[in-house]
């Protein structure tokens, strides 16, 4: 795990694999993940685009490993937990069992996202608590950065969110490399997507930079091995 700071608090980047990251919050003994997009493959299959149907199992397996590594007793899922509102009904028996075991073992919170407005069905089926947003330890947790305050207005306090699936894209020795990253400004931190088949938006995309304003500086934050990499995206 790689430590970093945000809003005067200590956090840890927790690798799932080279395509995904979770964030551990030691003060709350909590794991935060964004954009699981469970059952994305089965959603695509309904429209004739066939992907390996094991994305939910793979995503939940990585989440279980992150919990094992951190010892976290709380889980905050920052929205777009399923790829669509019918996802909870399509999940296969094995993945459903994995999810039920995780929600039983932790204090689990589902935050609603734009892809899963019917996530309340998951609460009835697997447990956990469903909320639109919440504040924990003085930090606001929601799906989309600034959705309550509006872009360009300061949040009431520090805020963690997902939604944008940020990736840092750079060229190294003639090769283009893209890696999931967090985007950090003075008061907002956008987490990368954790789901298996989630794509990504360039971390320097104007939509992301606008979502974390007002700010003096905006950086991409990621890990390279056991080192923290902070890559400047924007300066006021």
C-alpha angles and dihedrals in degrees: 000000000000119000124223137163131240130167092353092304134109120242137170131223108224116198119225092175134308089293101050144040137188126198124230120207108202096191090059097030085231136144117213123200130173134205104004090171091195114197094021091138093054090048091055091046090059087062096046099263107117122206129169103285096225103084094112092052092049094047094047091046091056090046091052090051091051089052090050092050095047102033088223116173096192130057126195114191107198100211139285086072091158123030093237141000092266093053096096089058094051100048111118123242095255095051090043089055091050091051093047091052091051095049091047093051097050144037093260126194125189113203112198121244136188092264097051112040088149094056089123085086088066091057091055093045104040108010130239126115126283119214136159091226138329144190121239123181091345093308122114116225119198141137103253126037113250094356092138099039100034126239113295095031123097118248118240087251141339114323137203121197145148130202100112101067093217120208128182112228118195138156117237121182091339094312125113112227126188123189132171112256143170119247113221130191131164095286107006136067121188114199125215120249115271099196123109100237099034118128124207145238122223106265089227094053111134091238091060094043090051092049093058097048142150092060143136093214138008122201138180110233122200142137129256104192104307095338129095116234119202112189119188114236103168139000127199 
